[in-house]
Amino acid sequence: MFHWPLNLKQRSSEFRTEASRDSSVVIMNSITLVDAFVDAHKWMELFPSIVARAKCVQVISQGVSGTNGCLQLMYAELHMLSPLVPTREAYFLRYCQQQNVEDETYWAIVDFPLDGFHNSLQTSFPLYKRRPSGCLILDMPNGYSRVTWVEHAEIEEKPIHQIFSHFVHSGMAFGANRCCSGQVWTAVPDSSDDTVRITTRKVSEAGQPNGLILCAVSTTWLPYPHHHVFDLLRDERRRAQLEVLSNGNALHEVAHIANGSHPGNCISLLRINVASNSSQHVDLMLQESCTDKSGSLVVYSTVDVDSVQLAMSGEDPSCIPLLPLGFFITPMELMNDGGCKDEANGHNITTGSLLTVGLQVLASTIPSAKINLSSIAAINNHLCTTVQQISSALSSNCIGYCNEGDNGKEK
C-alpha cells in the first residue's frame, strides 16, 4: 500500500524493535470501528487506557464513499495507567481502505511512519518510531467483526522500572494483544450518555459457571455523599428497596466476619428470605464490603449451602462456581451554583460520588455459543434499572443531607 525504504544505516543500537500480532472478535460492526479509527476523539474513547491524547493534524485525502481511501496525518500519545511506564508519542499517516473478497467485506487501517516529524519532536519521552502497523477488520454476521491487529515500532532503549520491565518488553504494554483486549469492551449503542460497556467471556474452568458469560459495566455520577451510597448498598436491611438486586426479598445476616476497624469492612453471609426456602434448600448470598476515604467497594454473589460447607471444611474454595457482581463508589464533588456552601474557599459545591456498577449473567451453558442481541438488551436494561433504583432509594433516604453539617462528611 505504501513503499517503505528500509535504511539499515539509520538504525541504532539505542533502539529496540517491538512487533506483535493478535486477533479477536468484537461486538461492533466494521463501519462503527472504522469511524472510530478516523475520528481522533472516538479513537481515544475506544481505547481510553491506551490512547492518552490524539488529534488529526491534517486530512490529506477525504476518500470516496465515506471513509474508503481516507488519508490523514495523525498525532497520538500512548500510555500505560502508571507513571512508572514512560508515555510514547508519534506522528504518523493513517490510511483506510475497503476491499470485497469473495463476498466478504474487509477494511484495512494502516499507520505509516513520518520520520521527518520525529526528528523535530522536543520531548522528554523516549523516542518512539511507529513502523507500519494497523488492523484488518472483517465483517461478520449479527454485528460482529473479527479484528486482526499488527503492531510494529522502534523505541529508544531507556531504563524501565523493574516492576514493569518484563511487561513492557514482552509487548503486553503496547502490543497488539493489548489493543485487541481494549476492543473487547464495547459501547451499547443506545445507552444513556454512552456509559454502558459490555463484554463476553467463555468459561470452561472451575471457579465460575461454565458457559458464555455476559458482563456489563456502567459509571454514573450521583449527587449524594459516597458513604451514603455505600451504606445503602451494603446494608442487607435496605437491600429490599432495590428490587432488581433482591427481587423484593428481605435479607438476614447469618454470619459476619470483620475485616477492619470500620464496620463496613467485613464479609457477610446473608440468607435470602423467599417462600421456596426449606430445610433442604436455602438461598444464600456472600457479600464483601470495604471502605475508606478514597472509595468503597461492595461485591456479592449467590451461593448454595454445599459450597459454604465446602469452604468451612477447609477444602479448596477456588472450585466453587461464583458469578459476582457489585459496586465501586468514588467520592467526587462538583462545583456549581446550587450546591452546599464551602465557606473556607467561598465556592458552591455539590457533594457527590461516582458509582460504577458491574453485572454478570450466564448467557449460555455452552462456552462456544454466540451471544444474541436480546441478551445484550436485557442486561443493558437491567443495568440501567439498577442505577435508577439506587438513585431513587438515595433520593428518598438522603433528602436534606446538605443540612447535616459534619454528619454528611467522611469521618
C-alpha positions in Angstrom: 0.0 0.0 0.0 3.0 2.3 0.8 6.6 1.8 -0.2 8.8 2.0 2.9 12.5 2.1 2.1 14.4 0.2 4.8 17.6 2.1 5.5 19.6 0.0 7.9 22.2 2.8 8.3 19.6 4.8 10.2 19.1 2.1 12.7 20.9 2.4 16.0 21.7 0.0 18.8 19.9 2.5 21.1 16.6 1.4 19.6 14.6 -1.7 20.4 12.2 -3.3 17.9 8.8 -4.4 19.0 6.5 -6.4 16.8 3.3 -8.4 17.7 0.2 -9.7 16.1 -3.2 -10.7 17.6 -6.8 -11.1 16.7 -10.2 -11.0 18.4 -13.9 -10.9 17.7 -15.7 -7.8 18.9 -19.4 -6.9 19.2 -19.2 -4.0 16.8 -19.7 -3.7 13.1 -16.9 -2.7 10.8 -18.4 0.7 9.9 -18.5 1.7 13.6 -14.9 0.5 14.1 -13.6 2.3 11.1 -15.4 5.5 12.0 -13.7 5.4 15.4 -10.2 5.0 13.9 -10.5 8.0 11.6 -12.0 10.2 14.3 -9.4 11.1 16.9 -11.9 11.8 19.7 -13.7 8.5 19.1 -10.4 6.7 18.9 -9.5 7.9 22.4 -12.9 6.8 23.7 -12.5 3.4 22.2 -9.0 2.9 23.8 -9.1 5.1 26.9 -6.5 3.1 28.7 -4.1 3.1 25.7 -4.6 6.4 23.8 -3.9 9.3 26.2 -4.2 12.0 23.5 -4.9 12.1 19.8 -5.6 14.6 17.1 -6.0 14.7 13.4 -3.3 17.2 12.2 -4.4 17.3 8.6 -6.8 15.5 6.3 -4.7 14.7 3.2 -7.5 12.9 1.3 -11.2 12.7 2.2 -11.6 9.4 0.4 -14.6 8.2 -1.6 -17.9 6.6 -0.3 -17.3 7.8 3.2 -14.0 6.8 4.8 -12.8 4.5 2.0 -9.5 5.9 0.7 -9.2 8.4 3.6 -5.7 9.5 4.4 -4.9 11.6 7.5 -1.8 12.9 9.3 -2.3 11.9 13.0 -0.7 12.6 16.3 -1.0 10.3 19.3 0.3 9.8 22.8 0.1 6.2 24.0 0.3 5.4 27.7 0.0 2.8 30.5 -2.1 3.7 33.5 1.0 4.0 35.6 3.6 6.8 35.9 6.3 4.1 36.0 5.9 3.4 32.3 7.0 6.3 30.0 4.4 7.7 27.6 5.0 7.3 23.8 4.2 9.9 21.2 4.3 9.8 17.4 3.2 11.4 14.2 2.0 9.0 11.5 -0.1 8.7 8.4 -3.3 6.7 8.8 -4.9 5.2 5.7 -8.2 3.5 5.4 -9.3 1.2 2.6 -12.2 -1.2 1.9 -11.9 -4.4 0.0 -14.5 -7.0 -1.0 -13.1 -10.5 -1.4 -15.3 -13.5 -2.2 -18.5 -11.8 -0.8 -16.6 -10.8 2.4 -16.0 -7.2 3.3 -12.6 -6.2 4.7 -11.4 -2.9 6.0 -7.7 -2.1 6.3 -6.4 0.6 8.7 -2.7 1.2 8.2 -0.5 3.5 10.2 2.7 4.6 8.3 5.7 6.5 9.9 6.8 10.0 9.2 10.4 10.2 10.3 10.7 13.9 9.5 8.2 14.8 12.3 10.0 12.6 14.8 13.3 14.4 14.2 11.6 17.7 15.2 9.9 16.5 18.3 11.1 18.1 21.5 10.0 15.7 24.2 11.1 14.2 27.5 9.5 10.9 26.4 11.7 8.1 24.9 11.8 8.5 21.2 9.1 6.3 19.6 9.1 5.4 15.9 5.8 3.9 14.7 6.6 1.5 11.9 3.8 0.2 9.5 1.1 -1.0 11.8 -2.7 -1.3 11.9 -5.5 -3.8 11.7 -7.6 -5.8 9.2 -11.4 -5.8 10.0 -13.7 -8.5 8.7 -17.4 -8.0 8.8 -19.2 -10.9 10.5 -22.9 -11.7 11.0 -25.1 -10.2 13.8 -23.0 -7.0 14.0 -19.7 -8.7 14.9 -16.3 -8.0 13.5 -13.1 -10.0 13.5 -10.1 -7.7 14.1 -6.5 -8.8 13.2 -4.0 -6.4 14.7 -0.3 -5.8 13.9 1.9 -3.5 16.0 5.4 -2.7 14.8 7.6 0.0 16.3 11.1 1.1 17.3 11.5 2.5 20.8 14.5 4.3 22.3 16.2 1.9 24.8 15.8 3.6 28.2 15.6 2.0 31.6 12.1 1.0 32.7 11.1 0.4 36.3 11.8 -3.2 37.2 8.1 -3.8 38.1 7.1 -3.2 34.5 10.2 -4.2 32.7 9.0 -7.6 31.6 5.5 -6.4 31.0 6.8 -3.7 28.5 9.4 -5.8 26.8 7.0 -8.7 26.3 4.7 -6.4 24.3 1.9 -6.6 26.9 2.0 -2.9 27.5 1.8 -1.5 23.9 1.5 -4.7 21.7 -1.3 -6.0 19.5 -2.8 -8.2 22.3 -3.4 -5.1 24.5 -5.0 -3.3 21.5 -7.3 -6.2 20.9 -8.2 -6.5 24.6 -9.1 -2.8 24.6 -11.8 -3.6 21.9 -13.4 -6.4 23.9 -15.3 -3.8 26.0 -17.9 -2.4 23.6 -20.3 0.5 24.0 -24.0 -0.2 23.9 -25.3 2.0 21.0 -28.4 3.3 22.7 -27.2 3.5 26.3 -27.8 6.7 28.2 -24.8 9.1 28.0 -22.8 6.3 26.3 -21.7 5.0 29.7 -22.5 1.3 29.4 -19.8 -1.2 28.3 -20.3 -4.9 27.7 -18.1 -7.9 27.1 -18.4 -11.6 26.9 -16.2 -14.4 28.4 -16.0 -18.0 27.5 -15.5 -20.0 30.7 -14.7 -23.7 30.9 -12.7 -23.8 34.1 -13.5 -24.2 37.8 -14.4 -21.2 39.8 -17.2 -19.8 37.7 -20.2 -21.3 36.0 -19.2 -22.9 32.7 -20.5 -21.3 29.6 -20.8 -17.9 27.9 -20.8 -15.1 30.5 -22.1 -11.7 29.5 -20.7 -8.8 31.6 -22.0 -5.2 31.7 -20.4 -2.1 33.4 -21.6 1.5 33.7 -20.5 4.5 35.7 -22.7 7.4 36.7 -22.5 10.4 38.9 -24.8 10.7 41.9 -25.4 13.8 44.0 -25.0 12.0 47.3 -22.0 11.5 49.6 -20.1 8.4 48.9 -20.7 6.9 52.3 -24.4 7.3 51.9 -24.3 5.3 48.7 -22.1 2.7 50.4 -24.4 2.4 53.4 -27.4 1.7 51.1 -25.6 -0.9 49.1 -24.1 -2.9 51.9 -27.0 -2.8 54.4 -29.0 -6.0 53.9 -31.9 -4.5 55.7 -32.2 -1.8 53.0 -31.4 -4.1 50.1 -35.1 -4.9 49.6 -35.5 -1.3 48.3 -33.5 -2.4 45.3 -35.9 -4.8 43.7 -33.6 -5.6 40.7 -30.9 -6.8 43.1 -33.0 -8.7 45.7 -36.2 -9.5 43.7 -38.0 -7.7 46.6 -37.0 -10.4 49.1 -35.7 -9.5 52.6 -32.2 -10.5 53.6 -31.0 -11.7 57.0 -27.3 -11.8 58.1 -26.4 -15.3 59.4 -22.6 -14.8 59.7 -20.3 -11.9 59.9 -16.5 -11.6 59.7 -14.9 -8.2 60.5 -12.1 -7.2 58.2 -11.0 -4.0 59.9 -12.0 -1.4 62.4 -14.6 0.3 60.2 -18.0 -1.6 60.4 -18.2 -1.5 56.7 -15.1 -3.6 56.2 -16.5 -7.1 56.5 -17.6 -10.3 54.9 -21.2 -11.4 55.5 -23.2 -14.4 54.7 -26.8 -13.5 54.1 -30.0 -15.6 53.9 -32.5 -14.7 51.3 -35.9 -15.0 52.7 -38.0 -16.5 50.0 -41.1 -18.7 50.1 -39.2 -21.6 48.4 -36.7 -21.9 51.3 -36.9 -25.2 53.1 -34.6 -27.2 55.3 -33.3 -28.9 52.2 -32.9 -25.8 50.1 -31.8 -22.4 51.4 -30.8 -19.4 49.2 -27.7 -17.6 50.4 -25.7 -14.6 49.4 -22.0 -14.0 50.1 -21.1 -10.3 50.4 -17.8 -8.5 50.9 -17.5 -4.8 51.5 -14.7 -2.4 52.2 -14.4 1.3 52.5 -12.0 4.2 53.2 -11.9 7.9 52.4 -10.8 7.2 48.8 -13.7 5.0 47.9 -15.8 1.9 48.7 -16.4 -1.5 47.2 -19.4 -3.8 47.6 -19.3 -7.2 45.9 -21.6 -10.2 46.3 -22.7 -13.5 44.8 -25.3 -16.1 45.4 -24.0 -19.4 46.9 -25.6 -22.6 48.0 -25.3 -24.4 51.4 -23.0 -27.1 50.0 -20.5 -24.5 48.8 -20.5 -22.8 52.1 -19.9 -26.1 53.9 -17.1 -26.9 51.5 -15.3 -23.7 52.3 -15.8 -24.1 56.0 -14.4 -27.6 56.0 -11.1 -26.3 54.8 -11.4 -27.5 51.2 -10.1 -25.5 48.3 -12.8 -22.9 47.6 -11.4 -22.0 44.2 -13.6 -24.7 42.6 -16.8 -23.0 43.9 -18.7 -21.5 40.9 -19.3 -17.9 41.7 -20.6 -15.2 39.4 -20.0 -12.0 41.4 -21.5 -8.6 40.8 -21.1 -5.3 42.6 -20.4 -1.7 43.0 -17.4 0.7 43.3 -18.1 4.1 44.8 -15.7 7.0 44.5 -16.1 10.4 46.2 -16.4 13.3 43.7 -17.5 16.9 44.3 -18.8 19.2 41.6 -18.6 23.0 41.7 -21.8 24.8 40.7 -24.2 27.5 41.8 -26.7 25.4 43.6 -24.8 23.1 45.9 -23.7 23.3 49.5 -21.5 26.3 50.5 -17.9 25.7 51.2 -17.2 28.6 53.4 -13.4 28.0 53.5 -13.0 28.5 49.8 -16.1 30.5 49.0 -17.2 28.0 46.4 -20.6 26.3 45.9 -20.0 22.6 45.6 -22.3 19.6 45.3 -21.2 16.6 47.3 -21.4 13.6 45.2 -19.9 10.3 44.1 -19.2 8.2 41.0 -20.9 4.9 41.1 -19.6 2.1 38.9 -22.0 -0.9 38.6 -20.8 -4.3 37.3 -23.2 -7.1 36.4 -22.6 -10.6 35.1 -25.1 -13.2 33.7 -24.7 -16.7 32.4 -26.0 -16.2 28.8 -25.5 -19.8 27.8 -24.2 -23.0 29.4 -22.3 -23.7 26.1 -18.9 -21.8 26.1 -18.8 -21.7 22.3 -22.3 -20.3 21.9 -22.9 -16.9 20.2 -24.4 -14.1 22.1 -27.7 -12.7 20.7 -28.8 -9.1 20.7 -31.8 -9.8 23.0 -29.4 -10.9 25.8 -27.4 -7.7 25.3 -30.6 -5.6 25.5 -31.7 -7.5 28.6 -28.5 -6.9 30.6 -28.4 -3.3 29.5 -32.0 -2.7 30.7 -31.2 -4.5 34.0 -28.1 -2.3 34.5 -30.0 0.9 33.8 -32.8 -0.1 36.1 -30.4 -0.9 38.8 -28.8 2.6 38.6 -32.3 4.2 38.6 -33.5 2.3 41.7 -30.3 3.1 43.6 -30.8 6.8 42.7 -34.4 6.7 43.8 -33.6 5.0 47.1 -31.0 7.5 47.8 -33.3 10.4 47.0 -35.9 9.1 49.4 -33.4 8.5 52.2 -30.9 11.3 51.8 -33.1 14.4 51.3 -31.6 17.3 53.2 -28.1 15.8 53.6 -26.6 19.2 52.9 -28.1 20.4 56.3 -26.5 17.6 58.2 -23.2 19.5 58.7 -20.4 17.3 59.7 -22.6 14.2 59.7 -22.6 14.4 55.9 -18.8 14.2 55.7 -16.3 11.4 56.0 -15.1 10.7 59.5 
